[in-house]
Structure formats: structure tokens, C-alpha cells
Amino acid sequence: MTLENGLRFFAFLVIFGVTNYLMMLRRYEKDLKKRKLIQKNKISTLYPKGTFV
């Protein structure tokens, strides 16, 4: 393996790692929003309609 091929492989690994990290971060943020919404809905069912908390 020449130096040029080694550098290309390293660049590929870095690019692949960054894209994988960004996709995981987006999914985590979406899941976090979904969990917060579910939590608010569960809390809202504890109180009757028309009451202010």
C-alpha cells in the first residue's frame, strides 16, 4: 500500500465517520423530541380539560 492509498483510505474513514455521526445525532434529536411529546401527552391526561397547570 503506497502512501497515497493510505491517505485516501484515511480520508474515506474520516468522511464515513463524520456522516455516520451526523446521522446518529439527527436520529437522537428526533427521538428526544418524540419522547418529550409523549411525556407531555401523558401528563396532560392526568388533569381534566379546562384546568390550568
ModelCIF file with pLDDT and N, C-alpha, C, O atoms, coordinates in Angstrom:
data_MODEL
#
_entry.id   MODEL 
#
_entity.id                         1 
_entity.type                       polymer 
_entity.pdbx_number_of_molecules   1 
#
_entity_poly.entity_id                      1 
_entity_poly.type                           'polypeptide(L)' 
_entity_poly.nstd_linkage                   no 
_entity_poly.nstd_monomer                   no 
_entity_poly.pdbx_seq_one_letter_code       MTLENGLRFFAFLVIFGVTNYLMMLRRYEKDLKKRKLIQKNKISTLYPKGTFV 
_entity_poly.pdbx_seq_one_letter_code_can   MTLENGLRFFAFLVIFGVTNYLMMLRRYEKDLKKRKLIQKNKISTLYPKGTFV 
_entity_poly.pdbx_strand_id                 A 
#
loop_
_entity_poly_seq.entity_id 
_entity_poly_seq.num 
_entity_poly_seq.mon_id 
_entity_poly_seq.hetero 
1 1  MET n 
1 2  THR n 
1 3  LEU n 
1 4  GLU n 
1 5  ASN n 
1 6  GLY n 
1 7  LEU n 
1 8  ARG n 
1 9  PHE n 
1 10 PHE n 
1 11 ALA n 
1 12 PHE n 
1 13 LEU n 
1 14 VAL n 
1 15 ILE n 
1 16 PHE n 
1 17 GLY n 
1 18 VAL n 
1 19 THR n 
1 20 ASN n 
1 21 TYR n 
1 22 LEU n 
1 23 MET n 
1 24 MET n 
1 25 LEU n 
1 26 ARG n 
1 27 ARG n 
1 28 TYR n 
1 29 GLU n 
1 30 LYS n 
1 31 ASP n 
1 32 LEU n 
1 33 LYS n 
1 34 LYS n 
1 35 ARG n 
1 36 LYS n 
1 37 LEU n 
1 38 ILE n 
1 39 GLN n 
1 40 LYS n 
1 41 ASN n 
1 42 LYS n 
1 43 ILE n 
1 44 SER n 
1 45 THR n 
1 46 LEU n 
1 47 TYR n 
1 48 PRO n 
1 49 LYS n 
1 50 GLY n 
1 51 THR n 
1 52 PHE n 
1 53 VAL n 
#
_struct_asym.id          A 
_struct_asym.entity_id   1 
#
loop_
_ma_qa_metric.id 
_ma_qa_metric.mode 
_ma_qa_metric.name 
_ma_qa_metric.software_group_id 
_ma_qa_metric.type 
1 global pLDDT . pLDDT 
2 local  pLDDT . pLDDT 
#
_ma_qa_metric_global.metric_id      1 
_ma_qa_metric_global.metric_value   91.42 
_ma_qa_metric_global.model_id       1 
_ma_qa_metric_global.ordinal_id     1 
#
loop_
_ma_qa_metric_local.label_asym_id 
_ma_qa_metric_local.label_comp_id 
_ma_qa_metric_local.label_seq_id 
_ma_qa_metric_local.metric_id 
_ma_qa_metric_local.metric_value 
_ma_qa_metric_local.model_id 
_ma_qa_metric_local.ordinal_id 
A MET 1  2 68.00 1 1  
A THR 2  2 94.00 1 2  
A LEU 3  2 95.00 1 3  
A GLU 4  2 95.00 1 4  
A ASN 5  2 95.00 1 5  
A GLY 6  2 95.00 1 6  
A LEU 7  2 96.00 1 7  
A ARG 8  2 96.00 1 8  
A PHE 9  2 96.00 1 9  
A PHE 10 2 97.00 1 10 
A ALA 11 2 98.00 1 11 
A PHE 12 2 97.00 1 12 
A LEU 13 2 98.00 1 13 
A VAL 14 2 98.00 1 14 
A ILE 15 2 98.00 1 15 
A PHE 16 2 98.00 1 16 
A GLY 17 2 97.00 1 17 
A VAL 18 2 98.00 1 18 
A THR 19 2 98.00 1 19 
A ASN 20 2 98.00 1 20 
A TYR 21 2 98.00 1 21 
A LEU 22 2 98.00 1 22 
A MET 23 2 98.00 1 23 
A MET 24 2 98.00 1 24 
A LEU 25 2 97.00 1 25 
A ARG 26 2 97.00 1 26 
A ARG 27 2 97.00 1 27 
A TYR 28 2 97.00 1 28 
A GLU 29 2 97.00 1 29 
A LYS 30 2 97.00 1 30 
A ASP 31 2 97.00 1 31 
A LEU 32 2 96.00 1 32 
A LYS 33 2 96.00 1 33 
A LYS 34 2 96.00 1 34 
A ARG 35 2 96.00 1 35 
A LYS 36 2 95.00 1 36 
A LEU 37 2 94.00 1 37 
A ILE 38 2 94.00 1 38 
A GLN 39 2 93.00 1 39 
A LYS 40 2 89.00 1 40 
A ASN 41 2 88.00 1 41 
A LYS 42 2 89.00 1 42 
A ILE 43 2 86.00 1 43 
A SER 44 2 82.00 1 44 
A THR 45 2 84.00 1 45 
A LEU 46 2 84.00 1 46 
A TYR 47 2 80.00 1 47 
A PRO 48 2 78.00 1 48 
A LYS 49 2 77.00 1 49 
A GLY 50 2 73.00 1 50 
A THR 51 2 70.00 1 51 
A PHE 52 2 68.00 1 52 
A VAL 53 2 61.00 1 53 
#
loop_
_atom_site.group_PDB 
_atom_site.id 
_atom_site.type_symbol 
_atom_site.label_atom_id 
_atom_site.label_alt_id 
_atom_site.label_comp_id 
_atom_site.label_asym_id 
_atom_site.label_entity_id 
_atom_site.label_seq_id 
_atom_site.pdbx_PDB_ins_code 
_atom_site.Cartn_x 
_atom_site.Cartn_y 
_atom_site.Cartn_z 
_atom_site.occupancy 
_atom_site.B_iso_or_equiv 
_atom_site.pdbx_formal_charge 
_atom_site.auth_seq_id 
_atom_site.auth_comp_id 
_atom_site.auth_asym_id 
_atom_site.auth_atom_id 
_atom_site.pdbx_PDB_model_num 
ATOM 1   N N  . MET A 1 1  ? 0.861   -1.174 0.000  1.00 68.00 ? 1  MET A N  1 
ATOM 2   C CA . MET A 1 1  ? 0.000   0.000  0.000  1.00 68.00 ? 1  MET A CA 1 
ATOM 3   C C  . MET A 1 1  ? 0.906   1.236  0.000  1.00 68.00 ? 1  MET A C  1 
ATOM 4   O O  . MET A 1 1  ? 1.779   1.382  0.855  1.00 68.00 ? 1  MET A O  1 
ATOM 5   N N  . THR A 1 2  ? 0.689   2.082  -0.935 1.00 94.00 ? 2  THR A N  1 
ATOM 6   C CA . THR A 1 2  ? 1.507   3.276  -1.023 1.00 94.00 ? 2  THR A CA 1 
ATOM 7   C C  . THR A 1 2  ? 0.969   4.351  -0.084 1.00 94.00 ? 2  THR A C  1 
ATOM 8   O O  . THR A 1 2  ? -0.116  4.219  0.481  1.00 94.00 ? 2  THR A O  1 
ATOM 9   N N  . LEU A 1 3  ? 1.732   5.386  0.065  1.00 95.00 ? 3  LEU A N  1 
ATOM 10  C CA . LEU A 1 3  ? 1.345   6.486  0.941  1.00 95.00 ? 3  LEU A CA 1 
ATOM 11  C C  . LEU A 1 3  ? 0.072   7.157  0.447  1.00 95.00 ? 3  LEU A C  1 
ATOM 12  O O  . LEU A 1 3  ? -0.786  7.537  1.244  1.00 95.00 ? 3  LEU A O  1 
ATOM 13  N N  . GLU A 1 4  ? -0.050  7.303  -0.866 1.00 95.00 ? 4  GLU A N  1 
ATOM 14  C CA . GLU A 1 4  ? -1.241  7.947  -1.426 1.00 95.00 ? 4  GLU A CA 1 
ATOM 15  C C  . GLU A 1 4  ? -2.498  7.128  -1.125 1.00 95.00 ? 4  GLU A C  1 
ATOM 16  O O  . GLU A 1 4  ? -3.528  7.683  -0.744 1.00 95.00 ? 4  GLU A O  1 
ATOM 17  N N  . ASN A 1 5  ? -2.410  5.817  -1.296 1.00 95.00 ? 5  ASN A N  1 
ATOM 18  C CA . ASN A 1 5  ? -3.558  4.959  -0.988 1.00 95.00 ? 5  ASN A CA 1 
ATOM 19  C C  . ASN A 1 5  ? -3.891  4.998  0.495  1.00 95.00 ? 5  ASN A C  1 
ATOM 20  O O  . ASN A 1 5  ? -5.063  4.964  0.869  1.00 95.00 ? 5  ASN A O  1 
ATOM 21  N N  . GLY A 1 6  ? -2.878  5.069  1.333  1.00 95.00 ? 6  GLY A N  1 
ATOM 22  C CA . GLY A 1 6  ? -3.110  5.165  2.769  1.00 95.00 ? 6  GLY A CA 1 
ATOM 23  C C  . GLY A 1 6  ? -3.842  6.438  3.139  1.00 95.00 ? 6  GLY A C  1 
ATOM 24  O O  . GLY A 1 6  ? -4.750  6.418  3.970  1.00 95.00 ? 6  GLY A O  1 
ATOM 25  N N  . LEU A 1 7  ? -3.454  7.541  2.530  1.00 96.00 ? 7  LEU A N  1 
ATOM 26  C CA . LEU A 1 7  ? -4.112  8.815  2.806  1.00 96.00 ? 7  LEU A CA 1 
ATOM 27  C C  . LEU A 1 7  ? -5.552  8.813  2.298  1.00 96.00 ? 7  LEU A C  1 
ATOM 28  O O  . LEU A 1 7  ? -6.445  9.349  2.953  1.00 96.00 ? 7  LEU A O  1 
ATOM 29  N N  . ARG A 1 8  ? -5.777  8.210  1.130  1.00 96.00 ? 8  ARG A N  1 
ATOM 30  C CA . ARG A 1 8  ? -7.146  8.116  0.618  1.00 96.00 ? 8  ARG A CA 1 
ATOM 31  C C  . ARG A 1 8  ? -8.018  7.290  1.548  1.00 96.00 ? 8  ARG A C  1 
ATOM 32  O O  . ARG A 1 8  ? -9.163  7.650  1.821  1.00 96.00 ? 8  ARG A O  1 
ATOM 33  N N  . PHE A 1 9  ? -7.472  6.182  2.034  1.00 96.00 ? 9  PHE A N  1 
ATOM 34  C CA . PHE A 1 9  ? -8.222  5.333  2.952  1.00 96.00 ? 9  PHE A CA 1 
ATOM 35  C C  . PHE A 1 9  ? -8.533  6.076  4.240  1.00 96.00 ? 9  PHE A C  1 
ATOM 36  O O  . PHE A 1 9  ? -9.646  5.982  4.756  1.00 96.00 ? 9  PHE A O  1 
ATOM 37  N N  . PHE A 1 10 ? -7.559  6.816  4.764  1.00 97.00 ? 10 PHE A N  1 
ATOM 38  C CA . PHE A 1 10 ? -7.772  7.598  5.975  1.00 97.00 ? 10 PHE A CA 1 
ATOM 39  C C  . PHE A 1 10 ? -8.838  8.659  5.752  1.00 97.00 ? 10 PHE A C  1 
ATOM 40  O O  . PHE A 1 10 ? -9.689  8.863  6.618  1.00 97.00 ? 10 PHE A O  1 
ATOM 41  N N  . ALA A 1 11 ? -8.813  9.339  4.610  1.00 98.00 ? 11 ALA A N  1 
ATOM 42  C CA . ALA A 1 11 ? -9.820  10.357 4.297  1.00 98.00 ? 11 ALA A CA 1 
ATOM 43  C C  . ALA A 1 11 ? -11.197 9.709  4.192  1.00 98.00 ? 11 ALA A C  1 
ATOM 44  O O  . ALA A 1 11 ? -12.186 10.280 4.652  1.00 98.00 ? 11 ALA A O  1 
ATOM 45  N N  . PHE A 1 12 ? -11.268 8.525  3.592  1.00 97.00 ? 12 PHE A N  1 
ATOM 46  C CA . PHE A 1 12 ? -12.541 7.808  3.493  1.00 97.00 ? 12 PHE A CA 1 
ATOM 47  C C  . PHE A 1 12 ? -13.075 7.482  4.885  1.00 97.00 ? 12 PHE A C  1 
ATOM 48  O O  . PHE A 1 12 ? -14.265 7.659  5.145  1.00 97.00 ? 12 PHE A O  1 
ATOM 49  N N  . LEU A 1 13 ? -12.220 7.011  5.774  1.00 98.00 ? 13 LEU A N  1 
ATOM 50  C CA . LEU A 1 13 ? -12.648 6.686  7.128  1.00 98.00 ? 13 LEU A CA 1 
ATOM 51  C C  . LEU A 1 13 ? -13.158 7.917  7.865  1.00 98.00 ? 13 LEU A C  1 
ATOM 52  O O  . LEU A 1 13 ? -14.158 7.840  8.579  1.00 98.00 ? 13 LEU A O  1 
ATOM 53  N N  . VAL A 1 14 ? -12.486 9.042  7.702  1.00 98.00 ? 14 VAL A N  1 
ATOM 54  C CA . VAL A 1 14 ? -12.907 10.279 8.367  1.00 98.00 ? 14 VAL A CA 1 
ATOM 55  C C  . VAL A 1 14 ? -14.256 10.735 7.836  1.00 98.00 ? 14 VAL A C  1 
ATOM 56  O O  . VAL A 1 14 ? -15.145 11.080 8.616  1.00 98.00 ? 14 VAL A O  1 
ATOM 57  N N  . ILE A 1 15 ? -14.418 10.741 6.516  1.00 98.00 ? 15 ILE A N  1 
ATOM 58  C CA . ILE A 1 15 ? -15.684 11.178 5.921  1.00 98.00 ? 15 ILE A CA 1 
ATOM 59  C C  . ILE A 1 15 ? -16.818 10.242 6.336  1.00 98.00 ? 15 ILE A C  1 
ATOM 60  O O  . ILE A 1 15 ? -17.909 10.700 6.673  1.00 98.00 ? 15 ILE A O  1 
ATOM 61  N N  . PHE A 1 16 ? -16.566 8.942  6.312  1.00 98.00 ? 16 PHE A N  1 
ATOM 62  C CA . PHE A 1 16 ? -17.570 7.973  6.711  1.00 98.00 ? 16 PHE A CA 1 
ATOM 63  C C  . PHE A 1 16 ? -17.952 8.158  8.173  1.00 98.00 ? 16 PHE A C  1 
ATOM 64  O O  . PHE A 1 16 ? -19.132 8.094  8.519  1.00 98.00 ? 16 PHE A O  1 
ATOM 65  N N  . GLY A 1 17 ? -16.974 8.383  9.025  1.00 97.00 ? 17 GLY A N  1 
ATOM 66  C CA . GLY A 1 17 ? -17.236 8.584  10.446 1.00 97.00 ? 17 GLY A CA 1 
ATOM 67  C C  . GLY A 1 17 ? -18.050 9.836  10.713 1.00 97.00 ? 17 GLY A C  1 
ATOM 68  O O  . GLY A 1 17 ? -18.962 9.819  11.539 1.00 97.00 ? 17 GLY A O  1 
ATOM 69  N N  . VAL A 1 18 ? -17.735 10.910 10.031 1.00 98.00 ? 18 VAL A N  1 
ATOM 70  C CA . VAL A 1 18 ? -18.460 12.173 10.237 1.00 98.00 ? 18 VAL A CA 1 
ATOM 71  C C  . VAL A 1 18 ? -19.909 12.039 9.776  1.00 98.00 ? 18 VAL A C  1 
ATOM 72  O O  . VAL A 1 18 ? -20.821 12.488 10.471 1.00 98.00 ? 18 VAL A O  1 
ATOM 73  N N  . THR A 1 19 ? -20.132 11.429 8.618  1.00 98.00 ? 19 THR A N  1 
ATOM 74  C CA . THR A 1 19 ? -21.512 11.282 8.142  1.00 98.00 ? 19 THR A CA 1 
ATOM 75  C C  . THR A 1 19 ? -22.303 10.362 9.071  1.00 98.00 ? 19 THR A C  1 
ATOM 76  O O  . THR A 1 19 ? -23.476 10.619 9.341  1.00 98.00 ? 19 THR A O  1 
ATOM 77  N N  . ASN A 1 20 ? -21.682 9.310  9.552  1.00 98.00 ? 20 ASN A N  1 
ATOM 78  C CA . ASN A 1 20 ? -22.354 8.401  10.479 1.00 98.00 ? 20 ASN A CA 1 
ATOM 79  C C  . ASN A 1 20 ? -22.710 9.134  11.771 1.00 98.00 ? 20 ASN A C  1 
ATOM 80  O O  . ASN A 1 20 ? -23.806 8.952  12.301 1.00 98.00 ? 20 ASN A O  1 
ATOM 81  N N  . TYR A 1 21 ? -21.810 9.949  12.275 1.00 98.00 ? 21 TYR A N  1 
ATOM 82  C CA . TYR A 1 21 ? -22.069 10.711 13.495 1.00 98.00 ? 21 TYR A CA 1 
ATOM 83  C C  . TYR A 1 21 ? -23.220 11.681 13.304 1.00 98.00 ? 21 TYR A C  1 
ATOM 84  O O  . TYR A 1 21 ? -24.072 11.804 14.184 1.00 98.00 ? 21 TYR A O  1 
ATOM 85  N N  . LEU A 1 22 ? -23.263 12.368 12.179 1.00 98.00 ? 22 LEU A N  1 
ATOM 86  C CA . LEU A 1 22 ? -24.333 13.334 11.921 1.00 98.00 ? 22 LEU A CA 1 
ATOM 87  C C  . LEU A 1 22 ? -25.688 12.648 11.794 1.00 98.00 ? 22 LEU A C  1 
ATOM 88  O O  . LEU A 1 22 ? -26.694 13.169 12.275 1.00 98.00 ? 22 LEU A O  1 
ATOM 89  N N  . MET A 1 23 ? -25.722 11.480 11.149 1.00 98.00 ? 23 MET A N  1 
ATOM 90  C CA . MET A 1 23 ? -26.987 10.752 11.040 1.00 98.00 ? 23 MET A CA 1 
ATOM 91  C C  . MET A 1 23 ? -27.469 10.288 12.413 1.00 98.00 ? 23 MET A C  1 
ATOM 92  O O  . MET A 1 23 ? -28.661 10.369 12.712 1.00 98.00 ? 23 MET A O  1 
ATOM 93  N N  . MET A 1 24 ? -26.559 9.809  13.239 1.00 98.00 ? 24 MET A N  1 
ATOM 94  C CA . MET A 1 24 ? -26.935 9.365  14.576 1.00 98.00 ? 24 MET A CA 1 
ATOM 95  C C  . MET A 1 24 ? -27.409 10.540 15.414 1.00 98.00 ? 24 MET A C  1 
ATOM 96  O O  . MET A 1 24 ? -28.347 10.391 16.198 1.00 98.00 ? 24 MET A O  1 
ATOM 97  N N  . LEU A 1 25 ? -26.782 11.713 15.270 1.00 97.00 ? 25 LEU A N  1 
ATOM 98  C CA . LEU A 1 25 ? -27.177 12.900 16.021 1.00 97.00 ? 25 LEU A CA 1 
ATOM 99  C C  . LEU A 1 25 ? -28.582 13.345 15.632 1.00 97.00 ? 25 LEU A C  1 
ATOM 100 O O  . LEU A 1 25 ? -29.383 13.692 16.499 1.00 97.00 ? 25 LEU A O  1 
ATOM 101 N N  . ARG A 1 26 ? -28.885 13.337 14.340 1.00 97.00 ? 26 ARG A N  1 
ATOM 102 C CA . ARG A 1 26 ? -30.233 13.709 13.894 1.00 97.00 ? 26 ARG A CA 1 
ATOM 103 C C  . ARG A 1 26 ? -31.277 12.745 14.444 1.00 97.00 ? 26 ARG A C  1 
ATOM 104 O O  . ARG A 1 26 ? -32.341 13.168 14.896 1.00 97.00 ? 26 ARG A O  1 
ATOM 105 N N  . ARG A 1 27 ? -30.975 11.460 14.408 1.00 97.00 ? 27 ARG A N  1 
ATOM 106 C CA . ARG A 1 27 ? -31.938 10.489 14.927 1.00 97.00 ? 27 ARG A CA 1 
ATOM 107 C C  . ARG A 1 27 ? -32.136 10.670 16.424 1.00 97.00 ? 27 ARG A C  1 
ATOM 108 O O  . ARG A 1 27 ? -33.257 10.556 16.919 1.00 97.00 ? 27 ARG A O  1 
ATOM 109 N N  . TYR A 1 28 ? -31.063 10.949 17.147 1.00 97.00 ? 28 TYR A N  1 
ATOM 110 C CA . TYR A 1 28 ? -31.177 11.166 18.588 1.00 97.00 ? 28 TYR A CA 1 
ATOM 111 C C  . TYR A 1 28 ? -32.054 12.373 18.882 1.00 97.00 ? 28 TYR A C  1 
ATOM 112 O O  . TYR A 1 28 ? -32.896 12.326 19.778 1.00 97.00 ? 28 TYR A O  1 
ATOM 113 N N  . GLU A 1 29 ? -31.862 13.458 18.131 1.00 97.00 ? 29 GLU A N  1 
ATOM 114 C CA . GLU A 1 29 ? -32.670 14.658 18.346 1.00 97.00 ? 29 GLU A CA 1 
ATOM 115 C C  . GLU A 1 29 ? -34.144 14.397 18.038 1.00 97.00 ? 29 GLU A C  1 
ATOM 116 O O  . GLU A 1 29 ? -35.016 14.880 18.759 1.00 97.00 ? 29 GLU A O  1 
ATOM 117 N N  . LYS A 1 30 ? -34.433 13.641 16.980 1.00 97.00 ? 30 LYS A N  1 
ATOM 118 C CA . LYS A 1 30 ? -35.821 13.319 16.659 1.00 97.00 ? 30 LYS A CA 1 
ATOM 119 C C  . LYS A 1 30 ? -36.439 12.459 17.756 1.00 97.00 ? 30 LYS A C  1 
ATOM 120 O O  . LYS A 1 30 ? -37.576 12.693 18.165 1.00 97.00 ? 30 LYS A O  1 
ATOM 121 N N  . ASP A 1 31 ? -35.697 11.470 18.230 1.00 97.00 ? 31 ASP A N  1 
ATOM 122 C CA . ASP A 1 31 ? -36.206 10.610 19.301 1.00 97.00 ? 31 ASP A CA 1 
ATOM 123 C C  . ASP A 1 31 ? -36.425 11.401 20.579 1.00 97.00 ? 31 ASP A C  1 
ATOM 124 O O  . ASP A 1 31 ? -37.380 11.139 21.309 1.00 97.00 ? 31 ASP A O  1 
ATOM 125 N N  . LEU A 1 32 ? -35.559 12.362 20.862 1.00 96.00 ? 32 LEU A N  1 
ATOM 126 C CA . LEU A 1 32 ? -35.703 13.187 22.051 1.00 96.00 ? 32 LEU A CA 1 
ATOM 127 C C  . LEU A 1 32 ? -36.974 14.028 21.967 1.00 96.00 ? 32 LEU A C  1 
ATOM 128 O O  . LEU A 1 32 ? -37.712 14.135 22.947 1.00 96.00 ? 32 LEU A O  1 
ATOM 129 N N  . LYS A 1 33 ? -37.235 14.628 20.798 1.00 96.00 ? 33 LYS A N  1 
ATOM 130 C CA . LYS A 1 33 ? -38.461 15.403 20.614 1.00 96.00 ? 33 LYS A CA 1 
ATOM 131 C C  . LYS A 1 33 ? -39.688 14.511 20.779 1.00 96.00 ? 33 LYS A C  1 
ATOM 132 O O  . LYS A 1 33 ? -40.672 14.910 21.400 1.00 96.00 ? 33 LYS A O  1 
ATOM 133 N N  . LYS A 1 34 ? -39.625 13.299 20.218 1.00 96.00 ? 34 LYS A N  1 
ATOM 134 C CA . LYS A 1 34 ? -40.745 12.380 20.314 1.00 96.00 ? 34 LYS A CA 1 
ATOM 135 C C  . LYS A 1 34 ? -41.009 11.995 21.767 1.00 96.00 ? 34 LYS A C  1 
ATOM 136 O O  . LYS A 1 34 ? -42.164 11.931 22.189 1.00 96.00 ? 34 LYS A O  1 
ATOM 137 N N  . ARG A 1 35 ? -39.945 11.735 22.541 1.00 96.00 ? 35 ARG A N  1 
ATOM 138 C CA . ARG A 1 35 ? -40.117 11.377 23.947 1.00 96.00 ? 35 ARG A CA 1 
ATOM 139 C C  . ARG A 1 35 ? -40.713 12.523 24.745 1.00 96.00 ? 35 ARG A C  1 
ATOM 140 O O  . ARG A 1 35 ? -41.552 12.300 25.618 1.00 96.00 ? 35 ARG A O  1 
ATOM 141 N N  . LYS A 1 36 ? -40.288 13.758 24.456 1.00 95.00 ? 36 LYS A N  1 
ATOM 142 C CA . LYS A 1 36 ? -40.847 14.914 25.164 1.00 95.00 ? 36 LYS A CA 1 
ATOM 143 C C  . LYS A 1 36 ? -42.323 15.071 24.851 1.00 95.00 ? 36 LYS A C  1 
ATOM 144 O O  . LYS A 1 36 ? -43.113 15.370 25.746 1.00 95.00 ? 36 LYS A O  1 
ATOM 145 N N  . LEU A 1 37 ? -42.711 14.876 23.598 1.00 94.00 ? 37 LEU A N  1 
ATOM 146 C CA . LEU A 1 37 ? -44.114 14.994 23.208 1.00 94.00 ? 37 LEU A CA 1 
ATOM 147 C C  . LEU A 1 37 ? -44.955 13.925 23.893 1.00 94.00 ? 37 LEU A C  1 
ATOM 148 O O  . LEU A 1 37 ? -46.048 14.211 24.383 1.00 94.00 ? 37 LEU A O  1 
ATOM 149 N N  . ILE A 1 38 ? -44.454 12.703 23.930 1.00 94.00 ? 38 ILE A N  1 
ATOM 150 C CA . ILE A 1 38 ? -45.180 11.624 24.595 1.00 94.00 ? 38 ILE A CA 1 
ATOM 151 C C  . ILE A 1 38 ? -45.325 11.926 26.087 1.00 94.00 ? 38 ILE A C  1 
ATOM 152 O O  . ILE A 1 38 ? -46.378 11.680 26.675 1.00 94.00 ? 38 ILE A O  1 
ATOM 153 N N  . GLN A 1 39 ? -44.270 12.456 26.692 1.00 93.00 ? 39 GLN A N  1 
ATOM 154 C CA . GLN A 1 39 ? -44.322 12.780 28.114 1.00 93.00 ? 39 GLN A CA 1 
ATOM 155 C C  . GLN A 1 39 ? -45.357 13.869 28.384 1.00 93.00 ? 39 GLN A C  1 
ATOM 156 O O  . GLN A 1 39 ? -46.107 13.778 29.356 1.00 93.00 ? 39 GLN A O  1 
ATOM 157 N N  . LYS A 1 40 ? -45.406 14.896 27.537 1.00 89.00 ? 40 LYS A N  1 
ATOM 158 C CA . LYS A 1 40 ? -46.400 15.957 27.713 1.00 89.00 ? 40 LYS A CA 1 
ATOM 159 C C  . LYS A 1 40 ? -47.817 15.411 27.560 1.00 89.00 ? 40 LYS A C  1 
ATOM 160 O O  . LYS A 1 40 ? -48.716 15.794 28.308 1.00 89.00 ? 40 LYS A O  1 
ATOM 161 N N  . ASN A 1 41 ? -48.015 14.523 26.600 1.00 88.00 ? 41 ASN A N  1 
ATOM 162 C CA . ASN A 1 41 ? -49.350 13.942 26.415 1.00 88.00 ? 41 ASN A CA 1 
ATOM 163 C C  . ASN A 1 41 ? -49.760 13.108 27.618 1.00 88.00 ? 41 ASN A C  1 
ATOM 164 O O  . ASN A 1 41 ? -50.918 13.149 28.034 1.00 88.00 ? 41 ASN A O  1 
ATOM 165 N N  . LYS A 1 42 ? -48.831 12.359 28.176 1.00 89.00 ? 42 LYS A N  1 
ATOM 166 C CA . LYS A 1 42 ? -49.157 11.550 29.349 1.00 89.00 ? 42 LYS A CA 1 
ATOM 167 C C  . LYS A 1 42 ? -49.477 12.443 30.548 1.00 89.00 ? 42 LYS A C  1 
ATOM 168 O O  . LYS A 1 42 ? -50.390 12.142 31.315 1.00 89.00 ? 42 LYS A O  1 
ATOM 169 N N  . ILE A 1 43 ? -48.740 13.529 30.713 1.00 86.00 ? 43 ILE A N  1 
ATOM 170 C CA . ILE A 1 43 ? -49.002 14.448 31.821 1.00 86.00 ? 43 ILE A CA 1 
ATOM 171 C C  . ILE A 1 43 ? -50.350 15.135 31.621 1.00 86.00 ? 43 ILE A C  1 
ATOM 172 O O  . ILE A 1 43 ? -51.086 15.346 32.585 1.00 86.00 ? 43 ILE A O  1 
ATOM 173 N N  . SER A 1 44 ? -50.676 15.484 30.384 1.00 82.00 ? 44 SER A N  1 
ATOM 174 C CA . SER A 1 44 ? -51.938 16.190 30.137 1.00 82.00 ? 44 SER A CA 1 
ATOM 175 C C  . SER A 1 44 ? -53.147 15.308 30.425 1.00 82.00 ? 44 SER A C  1 
ATOM 176 O O  . SER A 1 44 ? -54.225 15.822 30.725 1.00 82.00 ? 44 SER A O  1 
ATOM 177 N N  . THR A 1 45 ? -52.986 14.002 30.340 1.00 84.00 ? 45 THR A N  1 
ATOM 178 C CA . THR A 1 45 ? -54.125 13.125 30.634 1.00 84.00 ? 45 THR A CA 1 
ATOM 179 C C  . THR A 1 45 ? -54.391 13.028 32.129 1.00 84.00 ? 45 THR A C  1 
ATOM 180 O O  . THR A 1 45 ? -55.450 12.541 32.524 1.00 84.00 ? 45 THR A O  1 
ATOM 181 N N  . LEU A 1 46 ? -53.479 13.468 32.959 1.00 84.00 ? 46 LEU A N  1 
ATOM 182 C CA . LEU A 1 46 ? -53.676 13.395 34.408 1.00 84.00 ? 46 LEU A CA 1 
ATOM 183 C C  . LEU A 1 46 ? -54.635 14.457 34.915 1.00 84.00 ? 46 LEU A C  1 
ATOM 184 O O  . LEU A 1 46 ? -55.258 14.291 35.964 1.00 84.00 ? 46 LEU A O  1 
ATOM 185 N N  . TYR A 1 47 ? -54.752 15.549 34.171 1.00 80.00 ? 47 TYR A N  1 
ATOM 186 C CA . TYR A 1 47 ? -55.577 16.666 34.612 1.00 80.00 ? 47 TYR A CA 1 
ATOM 187 C C  . TYR A 1 47 ? -56.806 16.796 33.729 1.00 80.00 ? 47 TYR A C  1 
ATOM 188 O O  . TYR A 1 47 ? -56.715 16.562 32.524 1.00 80.00 ? 47 TYR A O  1 
ATOM 189 N N  . PRO A 1 48 ? -57.944 17.159 34.287 1.00 78.00 ? 48 PRO A N  1 
ATOM 190 C CA . PRO A 1 48 ? -59.146 17.325 33.468 1.00 78.00 ? 48 PRO A CA 1 
ATOM 191 C C  . PRO A 1 48 ? -59.011 18.524 32.527 1.00 78.00 ? 48 PRO A C  1 
ATOM 192 O O  . PRO A 1 48 ? -58.233 19.442 32.786 1.00 78.00 ? 48 PRO A O  1 
ATOM 193 N N  . LYS A 1 49 ? -59.771 18.505 31.444 1.00 77.00 ? 49 LYS A N  1 
ATOM 194 C CA . LYS A 1 49 ? -59.709 19.606 30.473 1.00 77.00 ? 49 LYS A CA 1 
ATOM 195 C C  . LYS A 1 49 ? -60.249 20.879 31.104 1.00 77.00 ? 49 LYS A C  1 
ATOM 196 O O  . LYS A 1 49 ? -61.174 20.851 31.916 1.00 77.00 ? 49 LYS A O  1 
ATOM 197 N N  . GLY A 1 50 ? -59.648 21.993 30.709 1.00 73.00 ? 50 GLY A N  1 
ATOM 198 C CA . GLY A 1 50 ? -60.096 23.297 31.201 1.00 73.00 ? 50 GLY A CA 1 
ATOM 199 C C  . GLY A 1 50 ? -59.355 23.762 32.442 1.00 73.00 ? 50 GLY A C  1 
ATOM 200 O O  . GLY A 1 50 ? -59.561 24.892 32.886 1.00 73.00 ? 50 GLY A O  1 
ATOM 201 N N  . THR A 1 51 ? -58.507 22.934 33.010 1.00 70.00 ? 51 THR A N  1 
ATOM 202 C CA . THR A 1 51 ? -57.729 23.371 34.182 1.00 70.00 ? 51 THR A CA 1 
ATOM 203 C C  . THR A 1 51 ? -56.388 23.889 33.716 1.00 70.00 ? 51 THR A C  1 
ATOM 204 O O  . THR A 1 51 ? -55.848 23.442 32.704 1.00 70.00 ? 51 THR A O  1 
ATOM 205 N N  . PHE A 1 52 ? -55.865 24.827 34.457 1.00 68.00 ? 52 PHE A N  1 
ATOM 206 C CA . PHE A 1 52 ? -54.570 25.426 34.106 1.00 68.00 ? 52 PHE A CA 1 
ATOM 207 C C  . PHE A 1 52 ? -53.538 24.938 35.102 1.00 68.00 ? 52 PHE A C  1 
ATOM 208 O O  . PHE A 1 52 ? -53.732 25.023 36.315 1.00 68.00 ? 52 PHE A O  1 
ATOM 209 N N  . VAL A 1 53 ? -52.431 24.423 34.569 1.00 61.00 ? 53 VAL A N  1 
ATOM 210 C CA . VAL A 1 53 ? -51.373 23.925 35.459 1.00 61.00 ? 53 VAL A CA 1 
ATOM 211 C C  . VAL A 1 53 ? -50.154 24.802 35.267 1.00 61.00 ? 53 VAL A C  1 
ATOM 212 O O  . VAL A 1 53 ? -49.128 24.581 35.910 1.00 61.00 ? 53 VAL A O  1 
#
